[in-house]
Amino acid sequence: MLSVSAIPAFTDNYIWCVHSAQQALLVDPGEAAPALAFLQKQQLHLTDILITHHHADHIGGLKALITAYPDVTIHGLQSQHVPLVNHYVSPDNACTIKALELDFEVMLLPGHTVDHIAFYHPQVGLFCGDTLFSGGCGRLFEGTPAQMFASLNQLATLPDDTKVYCTHEYTQANLRFALAAEPDNQALKDYSVWVDAQRLSNKPTLPSSIGLERAINPFLRCDSEQVRSQVEQYQGIKANSPEDVFAGLRGWKDHF
């Protein structure tokens, strides 16, 4: 039976572990110790690691994991400049990789970094790194607003029931901003109540889903009249297109 488990790391990261029949893959293991402890406790053998981008909190555990599992296959883009990657995926949206006998589609999602990717499997879900968060999206450290806007729109076309496994427990903070951007969104209000209860019980708010994010995430709702109006009011700009709304929204969030 296939399972997906969240391994907490640092203060707000999740290392996702997909496992079946005593074999496992990890996504973005920024810290080795919690991942190794989980694998040992569950008696799992690590066969694959998926890397979405090159930031240290996503790759910092690679060296120790390779030492423990010398045969592990690490999948990533060559342009990510991660020296320990040993299986380079093609810079092509038609690319797939096989891990745990599952075929994952590789999606190119520039924005947070210029070479950010995600891994998607229809039955397992979407491992999207720092591109899409529940109620938010990643900061633009290398890419442009236009690139991130296009990347998020690409994710928004996935089926509504797609599970979204992002890498940070940012949901509660994201929703404080989302409520400022779209205060009359009832689905967002209801979700915020649930999220607060989850965090009060120290439970994860993830995975989310594409359908939920389309309903509550302002960065996927740049065609909303209220989101546009709020962006124009708080940023003092005229937003002539959803892409303008996104750029204003991201700039607003950066200083919220």
KOLROPA-92954 format. One line per 3 residues: number of its first residue (from 0); their letters; for each residue x, y, z of N, C-alpha, C. Coordinates in nm, 4 decimals. Layout:
% KOLROPA-92954
NUM) a) X/Y/Z/X/Y/Z/X/Y/Z  ...;
% end
This chain:
% KOLROPA-92954
0) mls) 0.0838/-0.1196/0.0000/0.0000/0.0000/0.0000/0.0874/0.1248/0.0000  0.0561/0.2191/-0.0885/0.1339/0.3411/-0.1009/0.0906/0.4430/0.0042  0.1882/0.5039/0.0706/0.1600/0.6057/0.1718/0.2498/0.7258/0.1482;
3) vsa) 0.2023/0.8440/0.1928/0.2827/0.9656/0.1902/0.2851/1.0210/0.3320  0.4038/1.0378/0.3861/0.4199/1.0850/0.5239/0.4980/1.2150/0.5260  0.4613/1.3028/0.6192/0.5319/1.4290/0.6395/0.6359/1.4098/0.7492;
6) ipa) 0.7607/1.4428/0.7186/0.8683/1.4387/0.8169/0.9041/1.5833/0.8510  0.8702/1.6320/0.9706/0.9037/1.7702/1.0064/1.0547/1.7915/1.0105  1.0983/1.9083/0.9612/1.2398/1.9434/0.9631/1.2530/2.0928/0.9915;
9) ftd) 1.3680/2.1304/1.0491/1.3905/2.2703/1.0872/1.2706/2.3199/1.1697  1.2233/2.4403/1.1448/1.1097/2.4920/1.2230/0.9779/2.4787/1.1496  0.9806/2.4792/1.0146/0.8536/2.4756/0.9426/0.8611/2.4034/0.8086;
12) nyi) 0.9668/2.3235/0.7872/0.9771/2.2437/0.6645/0.9092/2.1090/0.6813  0.8644/2.0539/0.5697/0.8261/1.9132/0.5635/0.9111/1.8456/0.4570  0.9703/1.7331/0.4939/1.0305/1.6427/0.3965/0.9248/1.5370/0.3679;
15) wcv) 0.8795/1.5272/0.2450/0.7757/1.4298/0.2121/0.8385/1.2959/0.1798  0.7819/1.1901/0.2366/0.8291/1.0536/0.2135/0.7162/0.9725/0.1526  0.7377/0.9256/0.0318/0.6435/0.8334/-0.0334/0.6996/0.6932/-0.0144;
18) hsa) 0.6204/0.6024/0.0387/0.6754/0.4702/0.0679/0.5749/0.3595/0.0399  0.6299/0.2460/-0.0002/0.5492/0.1284/-0.0333/0.6397/0.0068/-0.0304  0.5919/-0.1002/0.0319/0.6644/-0.2288/0.0337/0.8092/-0.2125/0.0799;
21) qqa) 0.8274/-0.1351/0.1871/0.9574/-0.1142/0.2512/1.0567/-0.0358/0.1661  1.0090/0.0260/0.0591/1.0936/0.1152/-0.0184/1.0377/0.2564/-0.0092  1.1261/0.3550/-0.0261/1.0828/0.4925/-0.0035/1.1542/0.5885/-0.0966;
24) llv) 1.0861/0.6997/-0.1221/1.1504/0.8144/-0.1842/1.1271/0.9355/-0.0950  1.2204/1.0297/-0.0991/1.2100/1.1536/-0.0243/1.2057/1.2711/-0.1210  1.1350/1.3757/-0.0805/1.1292/1.4981/-0.1594/1.1923/1.6115/-0.0783;
27) dpg) 1.2939/1.6743/-0.1362/1.3591/1.7923/-0.0781/1.4055/1.7720/0.0663  1.4956/1.6757/0.0884/1.5441/1.6526/0.2255/1.6482/1.7551/0.2671  1.6030/1.8641/0.3226/1.6941/1.9686/0.3659/1.7745/1.9320/0.4887;
30) eaa) 1.7262/1.8372/0.5646/1.7906/1.7968/0.6901/1.7913/1.6444/0.6951  1.9073/1.5860/0.7202/1.9203/1.4409/0.7137/1.8667/1.3696/0.8374  1.8933/1.4237/0.9568/1.8645/1.3500/1.0809/1.7186/1.3057/1.0924;
33) pal) 1.6194/1.3934/1.0754/1.4808/1.3463/1.0882/1.4425/1.2475/0.9793  1.4987/1.2637/0.8589/1.4680/1.1699/0.7514/1.5254/1.0321/0.7815  1.6487/1.0285/0.8276/1.7120/0.9006/0.8611/1.6387/0.8317/0.9759;
36) afl) 1.5975/0.9096/1.0754/1.5249/0.8517/1.1890/1.3927/0.7916/1.1431  1.3224/0.8600/1.0546/1.1944/0.8088/1.0043/1.2152/0.6809/0.9239  1.3125/0.6812/0.8348/1.3382/0.5625/0.7530/1.3740/0.4422/0.8399;
39) qkq) 1.4567/0.4662/0.9419/1.4973/0.3567/1.0308/1.3781/0.3046/1.1104  1.2977/0.3955/1.1641/1.1828/0.3546/1.2441/1.0830/0.2739/1.1623  1.0620/0.3155/1.0373/0.9653/0.2473/0.9509/1.0269/0.1298/0.8747;
42) qlh) 1.1570/0.1083/0.8949/1.2309/0.0011/0.8274/1.2165/0.0122/0.6757  1.2470/0.1310/0.6260/1.2348/0.1600/0.4841/1.3728/0.1744/0.4203  1.3845/0.1304/0.2965/1.5072/0.1497/0.2202/1.4856/0.2637/0.1223;
45) ltd) 1.5732/0.3619/0.1270/1.5615/0.4795/0.0417/1.6161/0.4495/-0.0971  1.5292/0.4593/-0.1982/1.5713/0.4320/-0.3355/1.5860/0.5583/-0.4199  1.5075/0.6637/-0.3878/1.5061/0.7822/-0.4733/1.4887/0.9086/-0.3900;
48) ili) 1.5415/1.0185/-0.4422/1.5212/1.1518/-0.3856/1.4840/1.2457/-0.5003  1.3801/1.3249/-0.4787/1.3366/1.4225/-0.5775/1.3734/1.5625/-0.5276  1.4391/1.6415/-0.6116/1.4838/1.7759/-0.5748/1.4101/1.8777/-0.6606;
51) thh) 1.3383/1.9717/-0.5956/1.2653/2.0729/-0.6715/1.3499/2.1955/-0.7036  1.4435/2.2320/-0.6136/1.5298/2.3470/-0.6404/1.6479/2.3450/-0.5441  1.7398/2.4385/-0.5629/1.8731/2.4265/-0.5046/1.8906/2.4912/-0.3683;
54) had) 1.7886/2.5462/-0.3065/1.8072/2.6134/-0.1778/1.8481/2.5139/-0.0689  1.9270/2.5626/0.0249/1.9897/2.4751/0.1242/1.8890/2.3986/0.2077  1.7740/2.4598/0.2373/1.6769/2.3897/0.3216/1.6013/2.2822/0.2443;
57) hig) 1.6404/2.2589/0.1188/1.5814/2.1518/0.0386/1.6842/2.0459/-0.0011  1.8120/2.0774/0.0112/1.9149/1.9820/-0.0319/2.0194/1.9532/0.0756  2.0091/2.0174/0.1911/2.1148/2.0082/0.2916/2.1412/1.8692/0.3457;
60) glk) 2.0424/1.7796/0.3358/2.0615/1.6453/0.3898/2.1166/1.5443/0.2912  2.1439/1.5872/0.1677/2.1806/1.4903/0.0637/2.3069/1.4116/0.0960  2.4107/1.4794/0.1413/2.5386/1.4109/0.1624/2.5252/1.2977/0.2632;
63) ali) 2.4590/1.3248/0.3750/2.4430/1.2208/0.4774/2.3521/1.1077/0.4280  2.2519/1.1406/0.3494/2.1625/1.0379/0.2976/2.2332/0.9480/0.1973  2.3211/1.0056/0.1152/2.3988/0.9239/0.0219/2.4939/0.8319/0.0976;
66) tay) 2.5502/0.8822/0.2061/2.6395/0.7988/0.2869/2.5639/0.6783/0.3431  2.4402/0.7011/0.3864/2.3605/0.5928/0.4442/2.3025/0.5010/0.3370  2.2738/0.5564/0.2195/2.2113/0.4787/0.1112/2.2883/0.5067/-0.0180;
69) pdv) 2.4040/0.4406/-0.0370/2.4906/0.4735/-0.1512/2.4266/0.4497/-0.2876  2.3233/0.3670/-0.2936/2.2617/0.3353/-0.4229/2.1442/0.4261/-0.4566  2.1195/0.5291/-0.3767/2.0038/0.6149/-0.3974/2.0178/0.6949/-0.5275;
72) tih) 1.9067/0.7095/-0.5986/1.9027/0.7908/-0.7198/1.8444/0.9273/-0.6854  1.9177/1.0337/-0.7194/1.8749/1.1701/-0.6879/1.8378/1.2389/-0.8192  1.7115/1.2762/-0.8307/1.6583/1.3326/-0.9535/1.6507/1.4843/-0.9429;
75) glq) 1.7030/1.5549/-1.0421/1.6942/1.7001/-1.0437/1.7392/1.7556/-1.1775  1.7192/1.8851/-1.1966/1.7637/1.9517/-1.3186/1.9130/1.9784/-1.3138  1.9811/1.9611/-1.4246/2.1238/1.9906/-1.4291/2.1493/2.1381/-1.3996;
78) sqh) 2.0591/2.2250/-1.4422/2.0790/2.3685/-1.4223/2.0630/2.4111/-1.2771  2.0154/2.3197/-1.1904/1.9999/2.3547/-1.0492/2.1334/2.3602/-0.9760  2.2396/2.3121/-1.0376/2.3734/2.3189/-0.9784/2.3772/2.2510/-0.8409;
81) vpl) 2.3151/2.1349/-0.8349/2.3218/2.0518/-0.7145/2.4187/1.9387/-0.7454  2.5436/1.9451/-0.6965/2.6460/1.8493/-0.7396/2.6101/1.7032/-0.7149  2.5274/1.6762/-0.6153/2.5002/1.5378/-0.5784/2.3878/1.4747/-0.6591;
84) vnh) 2.3199/1.5499/-0.7437/2.2207/1.4904/-0.8337/2.2911/1.3920/-0.9265  2.2379/1.2703/-0.9361/2.2994/1.1712/-1.0248/2.2057/1.1223/-1.1348  2.0841/1.1814/-1.1403/1.9958/1.1567/-1.2541/1.9354/1.2894/-1.2962;
87) yvs) 1.9875/1.3442/-1.4043/1.9390/1.4730/-1.4518/1.8115/1.4535/-1.5331  1.7078/1.5279/-1.4962/1.5836/1.5228/-1.5723/1.5928/1.6222/-1.6864  1.5165/1.5975/-1.7906/1.5210/1.6815/-1.9097/1.4503/1.8142/-1.8846;
90) pdn) 1.5052/1.9256/-1.9340/1.4352/2.0546/-1.9228/1.3223/2.0638/-2.0246  1.2253/1.9791/-2.0071/1.1166/1.9647/-2.1045/0.9935/1.9203/-2.0281  0.8821/1.9886/-2.0468/0.7622/1.9549/-1.9711/0.7040/1.8189/-2.0066;
93) act) 0.7562/1.7558/-2.1109/0.7094/1.6215/-2.1448/0.7877/1.5134/-2.0716  0.8858/1.5544/-1.9919/0.9733/1.4588/-1.9244/0.8999/1.3867/-1.8111  0.9285/1.2581/-1.7959/0.8824/1.1825/-1.6792/1.0018/1.1100/-1.6190;
96) ika) 0.9936/1.0848/-1.4890/1.0951/1.0030/-1.4233/1.0234/0.8903/-1.3495  1.0939/0.7802/-1.3318/1.0362/0.6666/-1.2603/1.1019/0.6541/-1.1239  1.0186/0.6474/-1.0208/1.0664/0.6279/-0.8841/0.9629/0.5448/-0.8102;
99) lel) 1.0052/0.4466/-0.7348/0.9135/0.3524/-0.6684/0.8164/0.2896/-0.7687  0.8638/0.2664/-0.8898/0.7801/0.2114/-0.9977/0.6644/0.3027/-1.0335  0.6744/0.4295/-1.0006/0.5734/0.5295/-1.0343/0.6316/0.6268/-1.1358;
102) dfe) 0.5503/0.6666/-1.2335/0.5938/0.7627/-1.3331/0.5500/0.9029/-1.2910  0.6465/0.9874/-1.2565/0.6195/1.1249/-1.2180/0.6467/1.2175/-1.3356  0.5507/1.3044/-1.3651/0.5726/1.4088/-1.4640/0.6540/1.5208/-1.4008;
105) vml) 0.7547/1.5682/-1.4735/0.8357/1.6802/-1.4276/0.7774/1.8078/-1.4878  0.7469/1.9048/-1.4018/0.6899/2.0317/-1.4465/0.7902/2.1433/-1.4209  0.8166/2.2244/-1.5217/0.9077/2.3379/-1.5081/0.8296/2.4572/-1.4555;
108) lpg) 0.8736/2.5121/-1.3413/0.7981/2.6172/-1.2728/0.8899/2.7312/-1.2300  0.9451/2.8078/-1.3240/1.0309/2.9200/-1.2846/0.9526/3.0257/-1.2077  1.0222/3.0912/-1.1182/0.9605/3.1964/-1.0370/1.0344/3.2110/-0.9055;
111) htv) 1.0156/3.1155/-0.8158/1.0898/3.1164/-0.6885/1.2395/3.1117/-0.7176  1.2796/3.0193/-0.8028/1.4111/3.0196/-0.8672/1.3858/3.0028/-1.0162  1.4867/3.0315/-1.0975/1.4642/3.0218/-1.2421/1.4573/2.8770/-1.2892;
114) dhi) 1.5093/2.7852/-1.2076/1.5133/2.6443/-1.2482/1.4341/2.5554/-1.1513  1.3275/2.6086/-1.0971/1.2426/2.5319/-1.0062/1.1594/2.4319/-1.0860  1.1454/2.3104/-1.0326/1.0607/2.2092/-1.0954/0.9677/2.1487/-0.9906;
117) afy) 0.8677/2.0761/-1.0384/0.7781/2.0009/-0.9506/0.7630/1.8611/-1.0087  0.7134/1.7704/-0.9257/0.6912/1.6325/-0.9656/0.5450/1.5986/-0.9416  0.4779/1.5493/-1.0459/0.3335/1.5260/-1.0395/0.2997/1.3835/-1.0798;
120) hpq) 0.2174/1.3199/-0.9966/0.1618/1.1889/-1.0293/0.0120/1.1959/-1.0013  -0.0727/1.1583/-1.0962/-0.2174/1.1771/-1.0795/-0.2751/1.1145/-0.9533  -0.2244/0.9983/-0.9141/-0.2789/0.9318/-0.7952/-0.2084/0.9739/-0.6664;
123) vgl) -0.0822/1.0099/-0.6749/-0.0066/1.0459/-0.5535/-0.0243/1.1939/-0.5211  -0.0040/1.2800/-0.6197/-0.0200/1.4224/-0.5971/0.0923/1.5033/-0.6580  0.1017/1.6280/-0.6154/0.1953/1.7259/-0.6673/0.2952/1.7644/-0.5584;
126) fcg) 0.4237/1.7456/-0.5873/0.5303/1.7898/-0.4969/0.5895/1.9151/-0.5590  0.5493/2.0303/-0.5049/0.5719/2.1578/-0.5738/0.6733/2.2467/-0.5042  0.7477/2.1940/-0.4075/0.8541/2.2721/-0.3462/0.8040/2.4031/-0.2894;
129) dtl) 0.8630/2.5137/-0.3358/0.8282/2.6466/-0.2857/0.7574/2.7312/-0.3913  0.6937/2.6674/-0.4885/0.6178/2.7437/-0.5876/0.4797/2.7785/-0.5341  0.4036/2.6776/-0.4983/0.2683/2.6966/-0.4449/0.2651/2.6543/-0.2996;
132) fsg) 0.2145/2.7423/-0.2139/0.1874/2.7091/-0.0747/0.0369/2.7118/-0.0532  -0.0089/2.6538/0.0539/-0.1509/2.6658/0.0835/-0.1803/2.8090/0.1249  -0.2630/2.8760/0.0457/-0.2956/3.0155/0.0711/-0.1922/3.1143/0.0231;
135) gcg) -0.0866/3.0680/-0.0421/0.0181/3.1601/-0.0837/0.1045/3.1033/-0.1945  0.2166/3.1691/-0.2187/0.3140/3.1211/-0.3161/0.4523/3.1649/-0.2707  0.5550/3.1120/-0.3351/0.6913/3.1413/-0.2949/0.7358/3.2822/-0.3320;
138) rlf) 0.8338/3.3310/-0.2594/0.8950/3.4598/-0.2939/0.9711/3.4467/-0.4262  0.9895/3.5587/-0.4926/1.0590/3.5604/-0.6207/1.2063/3.5930/-0.5974  1.2848/3.4906/-0.5666/1.4264/3.5135/-0.5403/1.5058/3.5296/-0.6692;
141) egt) 1.4647/3.4615/-0.7749/1.5395/3.4666/-0.9011/1.4497/3.4986/-1.0212  1.3278/3.4502/-1.0211/1.2408/3.4674/-1.1352/1.1641/3.5986/-1.1314  1.0785/3.6167/-1.2302/0.9995/3.7388/-1.2453/0.8543/3.7126/-1.2077;
144) paq) 0.7774/3.8181/-1.1799/0.6347/3.7980/-1.1563/0.5653/3.7282/-1.2727  0.6025/3.7611/-1.3953/0.5407/3.6969/-1.5119/0.5685/3.5476/-1.5130  0.6900/3.5072/-1.4762/0.7233/3.3646/-1.4724/0.6437/3.2925/-1.3645;
147) mfa) 0.6372/3.3504/-1.2460/0.5635/3.2850/-1.1378/0.4149/3.2789/-1.1684  0.3606/3.3850/-1.2257/0.2201/3.3875/-1.2635/0.1901/3.2737/-1.3607  0.2763/3.2553/-1.4603/0.2577/3.1472/-1.5569/0.2717/3.0106/-1.4903;
150) sln) 0.3663/2.9968/-1.3990/0.3862/2.8688/-1.3304/0.2647/2.8326/-1.2455  0.2101/2.9298/-1.1725/0.0927/2.9032/-1.0900/-0.0288/2.8710/-1.1758  -0.0427/2.9388/-1.2892/-0.1535/2.9077/-1.3792/-0.1409/2.7661/-1.4343;
153) qla) -0.0179/2.7216/-1.4563/0.0044/2.5844/-1.5009/-0.0441/2.4858/-1.3945  -0.0120/2.5121/-1.2690/-0.0566/2.4234/-1.1612/-0.2086/2.4266/-1.1456  -0.2687/2.5416/-1.1686/-0.4134/2.5567/-1.1513/-0.4927/2.4750/-1.2522;
156) tlp) -0.4287/2.4290/-1.3590/-0.4985/2.3463/-1.4581/-0.5047/2.1995/-1.4177  -0.4330/2.1607/-1.3126/-0.4380/2.0214/-1.2674/-0.5756/1.9911/-1.2093  -0.6146/1.8635/-1.2038/-0.7464/1.8287/-1.1487/-0.7656/1.8790/-1.0064;
159) ddt) -0.8891/1.9173/-0.9736/-0.9189/1.9739/-0.8421/-0.8787/1.8819/-0.7277  -0.8864/1.7492/-0.7474/-0.8567/1.6566/-0.6380/-0.7077/1.6263/-0.6236  -0.6242/1.6939/-0.7019/-0.4796/1.6754/-0.6897/-0.4318/1.7200/-0.5523;
162) kvy) -0.3677/1.6313/-0.4796/-0.3116/1.6681/-0.3499/-0.1865/1.7530/-0.3700  -0.1747/1.8574/-0.2895/-0.0644/1.9521/-0.3022/0.0273/1.9382/-0.1811  0.1478/1.8850/-0.2072/0.2469/1.8643/-0.1017/0.3557/1.9710/-0.1151;
165) cth) 0.3304/2.0881/-0.0572/0.4342/2.1914/-0.0560/0.5272/2.1682/0.0630  0.6322/2.2467/0.0707/0.7422/2.2101/0.1598/0.7484/2.2893/0.2894  0.6550/2.3805/0.3105/0.6592/2.4611/0.4328/0.5210/2.4718/0.4969;
168) eyt) 0.5203/2.4745/0.6284/0.3972/2.4948/0.7061/0.3789/2.6456/0.7245  0.3430/2.7113/0.6150/0.3220/2.8555/0.6151/0.1741/2.8913/0.6145  0.0859/2.7937/0.6209/-0.0547/2.8176/0.5895/-0.1178/2.9247/0.6771;
171) qan) -0.0976/2.9173/0.8066/-0.1634/3.0113/0.8977/-0.1237/3.1560/0.8664  0.0048/3.1803/0.8462/0.0507/3.3146/0.8123/-0.0003/3.3563/0.6747  0.0002/3.2626/0.5801/-0.0496/3.2950/0.4467/-0.1956/3.3390/0.4501;
174) lrf) -0.2751/3.2752/0.5345/-0.4177/3.3060/0.5369/-0.4460/3.4422/0.5983  -0.3596/3.4886/0.6849/-0.3775/3.6245/0.7373/-0.3690/3.7258/0.6233  -0.2755/3.7023/0.5330/-0.2654/3.7901/0.4165/-0.3807/3.7668/0.3201;
177) ala) -0.4150/3.6399/0.2962/-0.5228/3.6088/0.2028/-0.6533/3.6754/0.2442  -0.6793/3.6810/0.3746/-0.8015/3.7454/0.4237/-0.7974/3.8964/0.4030  -0.6788/3.9545/0.4014/-0.6680/4.0962/0.3690/-0.6924/4.1200/0.2204;
180) aep) -0.6500/4.0244/0.1391/-0.6646/4.0388/-0.0051/-0.8061/4.0089/-0.0536  -0.8774/3.9212/0.0174/-1.0134/3.8859/-0.0250/-1.1003/3.8599/0.0990  -1.1336/3.9653/0.1726/-1.1989/3.9495/0.3030/-1.3404/3.8926/0.2968;
183) dnq) -1.4049/3.8952/0.1820/-1.5428/3.8450/0.1730/-1.5516/3.7015/0.1231  -1.4382/3.6354/0.1082/-1.4358/3.4982/0.0568/-1.4746/3.4013/0.1690  -1.5963/3.3471/0.1635/-1.6453/3.2610/0.2716/-1.5678/3.1312/0.2807;
186) alk) -1.5318/3.0738/0.1657/-1.4520/2.9507/0.1681/-1.3197/2.9745/0.2387  -1.2604/3.0892/0.2171/-1.1353/3.1258/0.2828/-1.1554/3.1420/0.4333  -1.2627/3.2061/0.4731/-1.2916/3.2215/0.6159/-1.3079/3.0859/0.6838;
189) dys) -1.3828/2.9970/0.6193/-1.4060/2.8638/0.6765/-1.2751/2.7863/0.6870  -1.1940/2.7949/0.5838/-1.0661/2.7249/0.5836/-0.9751/2.7791/0.6936  -0.9782/2.9086/0.7144/-0.8942/2.9697/0.8170/-0.9292/2.9170/0.9562;
192) vwv) -1.0579/2.8969/0.9828/-1.1005/2.8403/1.1110/-1.0430/2.7000/1.1281  -1.0513/2.6200/1.0209/-0.9985/2.4826/1.0270/-0.8468/2.4835/1.0479  -0.7776/2.5705/0.9769/-0.6314/2.5780/0.9887/-0.5903/2.6171/1.1298;
195) daq) -0.6576/2.7146/1.1880/-0.6253/2.7554/1.3247/-0.6425/2.6391/1.4223  -0.7467/2.5591/1.4028/-0.7703/2.4440/1.4900/-0.6611/2.3388/1.4718  -0.6210/2.3168/1.3472/-0.5131/2.2212/1.3210/-0.3846/2.2630/1.3898;
198) rls) -0.3474/2.3882/1.3760/-0.2215/2.4332/1.4327/-0.2265/2.4393/1.5854  -0.3439/2.4693/1.6411/-0.3593/2.4682/1.7858/-0.3335/2.3292/1.8412  -0.3660/2.2271/1.7612/-0.3423/2.0872/1.7999/-0.2077/2.0368/1.7494;
201) nkp) -0.1263/2.1276/1.6952/0.0053/2.0929/1.6412/-0.0039/1.9886/1.5300  -0.1083/1.9994/1.4483/-0.1273/1.9093/1.3345/-0.0957/1.9827/1.2051  -0.0466/1.9104/1.1041/-0.0176/1.9751/0.9753/-0.1453/2.0241/0.9072;
204) tlp) -0.1307/2.1266/0.8264/-0.2407/2.1719/0.7414/-0.2282/2.1144/0.6009  -0.1253/2.0377/0.5763/-0.0960/1.9824/0.4444/-0.1113/1.8311/0.4449  -0.1419/1.7717/0.3281/-0.1503/1.8357/0.1972/-0.2790/1.9143/0.1797;
207) ssi) -0.2715/2.0101/0.0899/-0.3889/2.0822/0.0434/-0.4364/2.0138/-0.0852  -0.5154/2.0825/-0.1652/-0.5566/2.0309/-0.2958/-0.5673/2.1469/-0.3934  -0.5583/2.1172/-0.5200/-0.5699/2.2209/-0.6219/-0.7073/2.2869/-0.6151;
210) gle) -0.8128/2.2072/-0.5968/-0.9468/2.2646/-0.5881/-0.9601/2.3616/-0.4724  -0.9065/2.3244/-0.3571/-0.9111/2.4134/-0.2412/-0.8336/2.5414/-0.2691  -0.7138/2.5272/-0.3255/-0.6323/2.6464/-0.3503/-0.6984/2.7396/-0.4520;
213) rai) -0.7643/2.6840/-0.5493/-0.8348/2.7682/-0.6469/-0.9470/2.8476/-0.5791  -1.0001/2.7922/-0.4705/-1.1102/2.8580/-0.3997/-1.0631/2.9620/-0.2989  -0.9422/2.9458/-0.2423/-0.9030/3.0305/-0.1286/-0.7721/3.1057/-0.1458;
216) npf) -0.6902/3.0689/-0.2422/-0.5553/3.1241/-0.2529/-0.5575/3.2475/-0.3437  -0.5304/3.3664/-0.2909/-0.5404/3.4870/-0.3738/-0.4481/3.4860/-0.4941  -0.3357/3.4144/-0.4843/-0.2421/3.4101/-0.5964/-0.2943/3.3251/-0.7123;
219) lrc) -0.3953/3.2440/-0.6863/-0.4648/3.1711/-0.7931/-0.5975/3.2368/-0.8275  -0.6242/3.3523/-0.7683/-0.7531/3.4189/-0.7856/-0.7339/3.5640/-0.8323  -0.6373/3.5823/-0.9207/-0.6056/3.7175/-0.9664/-0.7111/3.7739/-1.0605;
222) dse) -0.8092/3.6916/-1.0981/-0.9227/3.7422/-1.1752/-1.0399/3.7811/-1.0853  -1.0238/3.7683/-0.9542/-1.1281/3.8080/-0.8595/-1.1358/3.9596/-0.8521  -1.2553/4.0118/-0.8626/-1.2734/4.1568/-0.8582/-1.2299/4.2128/-0.7235;
225) qvr) -1.2600/4.1416/-0.6146/-1.2204/4.1941/-0.4843/-1.0691/4.1905/-0.4665  -1.0039/4.0848/-0.5114/-0.8582/4.0801/-0.5018/-0.7974/4.1956/-0.5809  -0.8465/4.2187/-0.7031/-0.7960/4.3300/-0.7834/-0.8156/4.4632/-0.7111;
228) sqv) -0.9341/4.4832/-0.6559/-0.9641/4.6090/-0.5879/-0.8748/4.6297/-0.4660  -0.8539/4.5244/-0.3890/-0.7695/4.5351/-0.2692/-0.6247/4.5646/-0.3072  -0.5763/4.4993/-0.4126/-0.4394/4.5247/-0.4578/-0.4244/4.6695/-0.5012;
231) eqy) -0.5201/4.7186/-0.5791/-0.5129/4.8577/-0.6253/-0.5152/4.9547/-0.5084  -0.5974/4.9249/-0.4083/-0.6092/5.0145/-0.2925/-0.4815/5.0163/-0.2107  -0.4284/4.8989/-0.1798/-0.3151/4.8928/-0.0881/-0.1817/4.9193/-0.1576;
234) qgi) -0.1737/4.8960/-0.2871/-0.0490/4.9199/-0.3599/-0.0502/5.0531/-0.4334  -0.1670/5.1150/-0.4433/-0.1755/5.2422/-0.5133/-0.1429/5.2313/-0.6603  -0.1889/5.1223/-0.7239/-0.1602/5.0992/-0.8648/-0.2902/5.0762/-0.9398;
237) kan) -0.2819/5.0797/-1.0713/-0.3920/5.0391/-1.1563/-0.3561/4.9049/-1.2168  -0.4344/4.8005/-1.1840/-0.4077/4.6656/-1.2326/-0.4959/4.6392/-1.3542  -0.4348/4.6362/-1.4714/-0.5106/4.6230/-1.5958/-0.5285/4.4793/-1.6406;
240) spe) -0.4659/4.3851/-1.5713/-0.4742/4.2447/-1.6105/-0.4525/4.1572/-1.4888  -0.4918/4.0301/-1.4944/-0.4619/3.9386/-1.3832/-0.3122/3.9312/-1.3525  -0.2281/3.9433/-1.4543/-0.0843/3.9411/-1.4299/-0.0402/4.0638/-1.3503;
243) dvf) -0.1006/4.1797/-1.3791/-0.0726/4.2999/-1.2992/-0.1176/4.2794/-1.1545  -0.2347/4.2168/-1.1376/-0.2848/4.1891/-1.0029/-0.1857/4.1003/-0.9289  -0.1359/3.9974/-0.9973/-0.0401/3.9079/-0.9325/0.0850/3.9833/-0.8885;
246) agl) 0.1406/4.0643/-0.9767/0.2627/4.1384/-0.9423/0.2393/4.2294/-0.8222  0.1245/4.2970/-0.8205/0.0926/4.3830/-0.7067/0.0702/4.3036/-0.5796  0.0060/4.1898/-0.5931/-0.0227/4.1034/-0.4798/0.1079/4.0496/-0.4181;
249) rgw) 0.2000/4.0061/-0.5036/0.3264/3.9512/-0.4537/0.4081/4.0593/-0.3844  0.4090/4.1792/-0.4414/0.4806/4.2895/-0.3774/0.4187/4.3280/-0.2445  0.2870/4.3266/-0.2372/0.2162/4.3557/-0.1122/0.2499/4.2532/-0.0064;
252) kdh) 0.2457/4.1248/-0.0447/0.2752/4.0175/0.0507/0.4182/4.0264/0.1032  0.5105/4.0710/0.0180/0.6518/4.0799/0.0605/0.6699/4.1755/0.1780  0.5782/4.2701/0.1929/0.5900/4.3701/0.3009/0.4721/4.3676/0.3949;
255) f) 0.3990/4.2582/0.3964/0.2782/4.2479/0.4801/0.3163/4.2249/0.6260;
% end
